[in-house]
């Protein structure tokens, strides 16, 4: 999967978009699968955009229209790819229902992110019970699946493609690397799997600081053990 974070900065972020701007965005992303293929890379899935829901707050109709046109244009270039999104920071009903209701005919997956907390919001015990615990988060993920079932939509996969304890780099969160974080991850992964999530990805595995698992910490070992059995 390649996440397309945003459209280029030289295109205005002010809304509503001019028709010429919208046309440029659609044509630009429409060319991308062909460029990727010519460069010799293989991308199965394209996700757009990364946590940009706040920009379109109060103007979601324009958001869904733009995402639909991008997906259709990209699939003209390469019909074999999967497209999806909207990679939101939390699966709020207004967002996922709007995306599913308006975009399901052109999309192959719906994606969202779930983090347990911001900096210093709750003690470690709250990862397991109390406000905003893992069970509550798993239920939020499950609500997306329930809505797809309610609408009798069977062609859409559900990806929780960012999750971890804390959503900012600073201050450093010890639970990203210790046994508390590993225990939380085990609970989180088990419960979203039970809900029916079809793919998940921890954020992230590679950096050397606050988040990177680096395959030496307790959560990293758990992630390695899980990979053969999970997607």
Phi, psi and omega per residue, in radians:
X1 nan 2.356 3.025
X2 -1.990 2.117 3.103
X3 -1.561 2.139 3.062
X4 -1.590 1.798 -2.951
X5 -1.074 -0.719 -3.019
X6 -2.942 2.933 2.948
X7 -1.438 2.798 -2.965
X8 -1.027 2.655 -3.082
X9 -1.190 -0.366 3.136
X10 -1.280 -0.196 3.026
X11 -1.643 2.308 -3.040
X12 -1.000 2.481 3.047
X13 -1.637 0.016 3.090
X14 -1.296 2.506 3.113
X15 -2.000 2.623 -0.012
X16 -1.311 2.688 3.088
X17 -1.210 2.508 2.971
X18 -1.182 2.630 3.131
X19 -1.020 -0.646 3.131
X20 -1.157 -0.627 3.108
X21 -1.197 -0.765 3.132
X22 -1.065 -0.747 3.136
X23 -1.075 -0.720 -3.135
X24 -1.145 -0.745 3.120
X25 -1.057 -0.831 -3.091
X26 -1.108 -0.792 -3.129
X27 -1.157 -0.681 -3.139
X28 -1.059 -0.919 -3.120
X29 -1.233 -0.488 3.088
X30 -1.075 -0.537 3.137
X31 -1.370 -0.350 -2.942
X32 -1.043 -0.811 -3.132
X33 -1.020 -0.617 3.099
X34 -1.191 -0.704 3.107
X35 -1.111 -0.802 3.127
X36 -1.014 -0.780 -3.110
X37 -1.140 -0.741 3.137
X38 -1.147 -0.530 3.098
X39 -1.316 -0.147 3.084
X40 1.588 0.219 3.103
X41 -1.700 2.741 3.116
X42 -2.076 2.065 3.069
X43 -2.150 2.118 -3.142
X44 -1.499 -0.613 -3.033
X45 -2.302 2.444 3.031
X46 -2.064 2.258 -3.126
X47 -2.038 2.391 3.123
X48 -2.681 2.572 -0.302
X49 -1.762 3.030 -3.036
X50 -1.561 1.854 3.053
X51 0.898 0.856 3.133
X52 -1.856 0.253 -3.075
X53 -1.094 -0.555 -3.090
X54 -1.154 -0.519 3.124
X55 -1.113 -0.601 -3.053
X56 -1.734 0.219 3.132
X57 -0.942 2.198 -3.113
X58 1.436 -0.036 -3.127
X59 -2.442 0.746 -3.051
X60 -1.166 -0.470 3.122
X61 -1.021 -0.697 3.096
X62 -1.162 -0.648 3.116
X63 -1.070 -0.889 -3.100
X64 -1.124 -0.671 3.132
X65 -1.097 -0.756 3.133
X66 -1.118 -0.800 -3.128
X67 -1.101 -0.710 3.112
X68 -1.063 -0.807 -3.107
X69 -1.149 -0.674 3.106
X70 -1.087 -0.834 -3.122
X71 -1.042 -0.789 -3.132
X72 -1.110 -0.706 -3.119
X73 -1.204 -0.687 3.129
X74 -1.162 -0.646 -3.130
X75 -1.305 -0.378 2.989
X76 -1.113 -0.676 -3.126
X77 -1.283 -0.719 3.132
X78 -2.515 1.718 -3.084
X79 -1.153 -0.231 -3.074
X80 -1.466 -0.219 -3.071
X81 -1.349 2.803 2.993
X82 -1.877 2.459 3.107
X83 -2.164 2.616 3.118
X84 -3.005 -3.047 -3.119
X85 2.874 -2.750 0.003
X86 -1.654 0.346 3.067
X87 0.892 0.888 -3.061
X88 -1.450 2.748 -3.067
X89 -1.297 -0.288 3.074
X90 -2.770 2.393 -3.102
X91 -1.373 1.257 3.099
X92 -1.280 2.500 -3.072
X93 -0.946 -0.706 -3.121
X94 -1.026 -0.654 -3.100
X95 -1.340 -0.980 -3.022
X96 -1.206 -0.577 3.096
X97 -1.205 -0.715 3.101
X98 -1.093 -0.761 3.127
X99 -1.096 -0.831 -3.104
X100 -1.146 -0.789 -3.102
X101 -1.109 -0.610 -2.998
X102 -1.804 -0.349 -2.982
X103 -2.133 -0.122 -3.018
X104 -1.010 -0.528 -3.087
X105 -1.203 -0.333 -3.114
X106 -2.003 -0.056 -3.037
X107 -1.987 2.815 -3.140
X108 -2.040 -0.256 3.081
X109 -2.693 2.725 3.003
X110 -2.009 2.386 -3.036
X111 -2.299 2.645 3.131
X112 -2.758 2.949 -3.116
X113 -2.118 2.601 3.107
X114 -2.427 2.108 3.034
X115 -2.100 2.547 -3.067
X116 -1.222 -0.575 -3.031
X117 -2.980 2.928 2.966
X118 -1.654 -3.052 -3.035
X119 -1.107 2.099 3.048
X120 1.159 0.314 -3.059
X121 -1.202 -0.778 -3.045
X122 -2.441 2.694 3.018
X123 -1.230 2.896 -3.085
X124 -0.977 -0.569 -3.111
X125 -1.054 -0.486 -3.111
X126 -1.248 -0.215 3.025
X127 -1.160 -0.404 -3.028
X128 -1.960 -0.436 3.064
X129 -2.691 2.979 -3.124
X130 1.502 -2.846 -3.034
X131 -1.112 2.277 3.009
X132 1.101 0.692 -3.122
X133 -1.416 3.057 -3.046
X134 -1.089 -0.582 3.141
X135 -1.146 -0.685 3.092
X136 -1.113 -0.722 3.122
X137 -1.139 -0.731 3.115
X138 -1.088 -0.653 3.087
X139 -1.132 -0.649 3.088
X140 -1.095 -0.716 3.075
X141 -1.129 -0.741 -3.132
X142 -1.116 -0.487 -3.135
X143 -1.124 -0.547 3.075
X144 -1.128 -0.794 3.137
X145 -1.124 -0.733 3.125
X146 -1.062 -0.667 -3.125
X147 -1.209 -0.663 3.059
X148 -1.065 -0.705 3.099
X149 -1.150 -0.733 3.128
X150 -1.039 -0.680 -3.126
X151 -1.506 0.002 -3.135
X152 1.004 0.731 3.108
X153 -1.772 2.071 -3.048
X154 -1.989 -0.056 -3.060
X155 -1.676 0.042 -3.047
X156 -1.877 2.181 3.007
X157 -1.525 2.866 -3.059
X158 -2.213 2.000 -3.071
X159 -2.000 2.145 2.925
X160 -1.667 1.545 -2.892
X161 -1.807 0.271 2.818
X162 -2.574 2.219 2.960
X163 -2.712 2.568 3.051
X164 -3.044 -3.086 -3.073
X165 -1.257 -0.974 -3.034
X166 -2.100 2.500 -3.016
X167 -1.688 0.115 3.059
X168 -2.224 2.753 -3.092
X169 -1.315 -0.584 -3.059
X170 -2.191 2.429 -0.042
X171 -1.279 2.789 -3.131
X172 -1.005 2.369 -3.133
X173 -1.847 1.850 -3.109
X174 -1.010 -0.533 -3.114
X175 -1.163 -0.182 3.025
X176 -1.184 -0.325 -3.022
X177 -2.289 -0.071 -3.056
X178 -1.856 -3.079 -3.061
X179 -1.197 -0.469 3.063
X180 -1.099 -0.810 3.111
X181 -1.106 -0.655 3.114
X182 -1.149 -0.717 3.120
X183 -1.116 -0.770 3.098
X184 -1.060 -0.764 -3.133
X185 -1.061 -0.726 3.126
X186 -1.053 -0.785 3.119
X187 -1.118 -0.766 -3.098
X188 -1.111 -0.858 -3.101
X189 -1.101 -0.785 -3.137
X190 -1.028 -0.796 -3.029
X191 -1.279 -0.624 3.073
X192 -1.271 -0.521 3.067
X193 -1.134 -0.735 3.096
X194 -1.076 -0.641 3.128
X195 -1.162 -0.468 3.100
X196 1.968 0.253 3.053
X197 -0.993 2.404 -3.071
X198 -1.746 -0.046 3.057
X199 -2.967 2.553 3.098
X200 -2.579 2.754 -3.098
X201 -2.609 2.177 3.097
X202 -1.309 2.528 3.013
X203 -1.812 2.112 -0.378
X204 -2.216 -3.135 -3.051
X205 -1.822 -0.225 -2.850
X206 -1.909 -0.488 -3.050
X207 -1.249 2.839 -3.005
X208 -1.710 0.129 -3.054
X209 -1.984 -2.068 -2.946
X210 -1.176 -0.489 -3.016
X211 -1.947 -0.635 -2.952
X212 -0.982 2.195 3.128
X213 -1.234 -0.644 3.078
X214 0.958 0.218 2.985
X215 1.044 0.492 3.068
X216 -2.218 -0.346 -3.061
X217 -1.511 2.972 3.120
X218 -1.071 -0.815 3.074
X219 -1.077 -0.589 3.137
X220 -1.130 -0.757 3.112
X221 -1.078 -0.726 3.104
X222 -1.084 -0.758 -3.132
X223 -1.077 -0.719 3.105
X224 -1.117 -0.744 3.133
X225 -1.149 -0.570 -3.083
X226 -1.332 -0.547 -2.930
X227 -0.948 -0.693 3.138
X228 -1.129 -0.349 -3.017
X229 -1.901 -0.155 -3.077
X230 -2.217 2.851 3.077
X231 -1.863 nan nan
